[in-house]
């Protein structure tokens, strides 16, 4: 129970801000840099690299949302139930 209390309503702390993407963590900035480097080296095309980066940015934005209200309570209950089973 203490583990779920510590992780309740915590958002990822942004470390840096990128021009188009906004606030991001250093890990995400490194990922975007790696995708850009792969595109510069010609291993993937620019549209593919842009699609990978955009998909990652959308996923991170959805993952880092603090859940509150009914959805947050249902999520907390589900997490506790899974923790009890495991």
Backbone as a ProteinNet text record, in pm:
[ID]
protein_1_A
[PRIMARY]
XXXXXXXXXXXXXXXXXXXXXXXXXXXXXXXXXXXXXXXXXXXXXXXXXXXXXXXXXXXXXXXXXXXXXXXXXXXXXXXXXXXXXX
[TERTIARY]
82.2	0	86.5	198.6	285.4	343.4	368.7	425	326.1	196.7	99.3	73.4	87.9	70.7	181	303	415.4	402.3	341.8	331	199.5	113.4	-15.4	1.4	-57.8	-59.6	78.3	173.9	305.7	326.5	377	406.7	557.4	598	739.7	788.5	899.1	955.4	1031.9	990.8	1064	1200.5	1299.7	1435.5	1474.1	1430.6	1465.8	1341.5	1351.5	1240.3	1288.8	1222.6	1257.5	1163.2	1208.6	1129.6	988.6	974.2	842.7	769	842.6	783.3	743.6	821.5	793.4	874.8	822.5	893.5	908.3	1028.8	1056.7	1166.4	1179.4	1285.6	1412.3	1522.6	1649.9	1651.2	1581.9	1574.9	1501.4	1392.5	1317.4	1397.7	1469.8	1553.9	1662.3	1718.4	1819.3	1756.4	1633.1	1563.7	1543.4	1496.4	1475.4	1608.2	1714.9	1846.5	1892.1	1867.4	1905.7	1825.4	1696.4	1614.2	1663.6	1698.9	1752.9	1886.1	1972.3	2102.5	2086.1	1992.4	1967.4	1917.9	1835	1786.3	1898.5	1985.8	2098	2192.8	2215.3	2302.1	2238.9	2109.9	2042	1991.6	1989.3	1940.4	1788.5	1720.9	1575.8	1549.4	1438.4	1404.8	1352.9	1356.2	1308.7	1161.4	1072.6	932.4	915.8	993.6	985.5	1035.4	1146.6	1199.4	1100.9	1037.2	938.5	818.4	775.9	663.9	699.4	819.6	864.1	869.6	928.5	937.7	801.9	712.5	578.4	499.8	511.1	442.7	494.5	625.8	684.6	638.9	635	591.6	446.7	359.9	219.6	204.3	281.3	275.3	322.1	431.4	483.5	384.4	322.3	225.8	105.9	57.8	-55.3	-15.5	106.5	152	174.1	217.1	254.1	139.4	17.9	-97.8	-132.1	-155.8	-197.8	-346.1	-379.5	-518.7	-587.8	-704.9	-778.8	-926.5	-1003.4	-1146.8	-1179.8	-1288	-1336.1	-1235.5	-1175.2	-1077.8	-957.4	-911.2	-797.9	-829.2	-949.8	-989.3	-999	-1056	-1065.6	-926.9	-837	-700.2	-629.9	-645.1	-583.3	-637.4	-768.7	-827.8	-775.8	-759.7	-707	-562	-482.3	-343	-332.4	-414	-414.1	-457.6	-558.7	-605.1	-496.5	-426.8	-319.9	-205.6	-173	-68.4	-104.9	-233.5	-277.5	-266	-295.7	-289.3	-145.8	-57.9	82.8	149.1
-118.8	0	125	121.6	238.7	272.2	170.4	195	269.8	235.9	304.7	445.8	469	603.6	695.9	643.4	725.4	762.1	676.4	703.2	770.4	800.3	860.3	1003.9	1034	1169	1232.1	1158.4	1215.2	1225.1	1337.3	1357.7	1354.5	1323.5	1323.8	1467.7	1490.6	1625.3	1660.7	1765.2	1802.2	1861.4	1824.3	1871.5	1977.2	1961.4	2058.7	2088	2191.2	2228.9	2235.6	2163	2163.6	2258.4	2321.7	2425.7	2382.2	2272.5	2232.4	2143.8	2060.3	1960.3	2017.9	2110.7	2169.8	2101.7	2103.5	2045.9	1895.3	1845.2	1702.9	1660	1531.6	1478.8	1462.3	1445.7	1429.2	1298.8	1196.2	1070.5	1087.9	1164.2	1188.1	1273.6	1373.1	1456.4	1371.6	1276.6	1186.5	1097.8	1053.2	971.7	1050.8	1175.9	1259	1284	1303	1321.5	1198	1080.5	955	934.1	964.2	951.2	1047.8	1169.8	1265.9	1220.7	1163	1114.7	1000.1	910.9	799.6	853.3	958.6	1017.6	1089.7	1158.4	1228.6	1128.8	1015.3	912.5	842	863.9	806	665	619.6	484	475.2	585.5	595.3	728.5	738.6	863.3	966.6	1093.9	1200.2	1183.9	1148.4	1130.2	1018.9	912.6	803.7	850.4	923.5	975.1	1072.1	1155.9	1249.6	1175.7	1069.9	989.8	921.5	867.7	803.3	906.1	1022.1	1126	1177.7	1199	1248.4	1145.1	1019.3	914	904.9	917.2	913.3	1033	1151.4	1271.6	1259.8	1207.3	1188.4	1086.7	979.6	878.1	934.2	1008.7	1066.8	1165.8	1245.3	1344	1274.7	1166.6	1093.1	1018.5	966.9	891	979.6	1103.1	1190.3	1272.9	1250.1	1322.8	1270.9	1362.6	1322.8	1289.3	1170.6	1126.5	1171.9	1232.5	1276.3	1245.9	1264.4	1240.7	1092.8	1060.3	922.8	833.9	884.5	805.2	774.8	873.1	852.5	751.1	758.1	662.9	521.5	507.2	374.9	319.8	406.8	363.9	318.7	394	356.7	222	201.1	74	-42.3	-21.1	-125.4	-157.4	-54.4	-76.5	-152	-117	-187.4	-333.1	-357.5	-494.5	-579.7	-523.8	-597.3	-623.7	-524.1	-542.6	-652.9	-660.1	-765.1	-902.6	-913.7	-1042.9	-1087.5	-993.6	-1028.7	-1042.4
0	0	0	66.6	73.2	-63.4	-144.8	-276.9	-365.3	-356.1	-439.3	-387.9	-255.9	-202.3	-250.8	-264	-308.8	-455.4	-536.4	-679.6	-718.1	-621.7	-651.2	-698.1	-814	-868.7	-880.7	-930	-954.9	-1104.8	-1146.4	-1287.8	-1306.2	-1426	-1457.7	-1455.2	-1388.2	-1377.3	-1504.2	-1576	-1697.2	-1663	-1741	-1717.6	-1819.2	-1943.8	-2046.7	-2131.1	-2214	-2299.5	-2443.6	-2530.3	-2672.6	-2746.4	-2853.1	-2920.5	-2963	-3031	-3082.1	-2981.5	-2910.7	-2823.2	-2688.4	-2634.9	-2504.8	-2395.8	-2273.5	-2159.5	-2177.4	-2156.3	-2174.4	-2078.3	-2059.9	-1975.1	-2057.4	-1991	-2060.5	-2141.3	-2092	-2165.7	-2297.6	-2294.5	-2417.9	-2515.1	-2463.8	-2549.6	-2616.2	-2541.1	-2598.6	-2706	-2684.2	-2784	-2912.5	-2899.9	-3018.7	-3090.5	-3014.3	-3074.8	-3149.9	-3091.3	-3156.4	-3285.2	-3281.8	-3402.6	-3510	-3470.1	-3565	-3622.5	-3538.2	-3585	-3684.9	-3658.1	-3750.1	-3884.5	-3879.5	-4004.1	-4077.9	-4005.4	-4069.6	-4136.1	-4070.4	-4127.3	-4246.6	-4268	-4383.5	-4361.8	-4236	-4208.9	-4218.5	-4192.4	-4214	-4283	-4351.9	-4421.6	-4321	-4359.1	-4271.1	-4233.6	-4327	-4286.3	-4181.8	-4196.1	-4098.6	-3962.5	-3959.5	-3833.8	-3769.1	-3850.1	-3797.1	-3739.3	-3804.7	-3755.1	-3623.5	-3613.9	-3489.7	-3376.8	-3404.1	-3302.2	-3258.7	-3353.4	-3320.6	-3240.8	-3278.3	-3202.6	-3060.2	-3044.3	-2910.1	-2827.4	-2888.2	-2817	-2771.6	-2857.9	-2820.2	-2708.4	-2715.5	-2611.3	-2477.6	-2478.3	-2354.2	-2294.7	-2379.1	-2330.6	-2265.6	-2326.2	-2269.6	-2142.5	-2136.2	-2020.3	-1899.3	-1919.8	-1809.9	-1753.3	-1800.8	-1750.7	-1611.8	-1518.1	-1384	-1390.6	-1352.7	-1356.1	-1227.4	-1240.9	-1123.1	-1144.1	-1041.7	-1050.3	-1055.5	-1124	-1132.4	-1204.5	-1310.6	-1385.8	-1297.8	-1221.2	-1131.7	-1023.3	-966.9	-863.4	-920.2	-1039.7	-1102	-1132.1	-1177.8	-1207	-1079.1	-971.3	-843.5	-794.9	-807.7	-766.6	-848.2	-977.6	-1064.9	-1029.7	-1004.7	-967.7	-836.4	-737.5	-609.7	-625.6	-711.1	-732.7	-797.2	-893.6	-959.1	-861.5	-777.8	-677.5	-577.3	-541.3	-449.1	-510.8	-639.8	-708.7	-723.3	-757	-776.5	-643.3
[MASK]
++++++++++++++++++++++++++++++++++++++++++++++++++++++++++++++++++++++++++++++++++++++

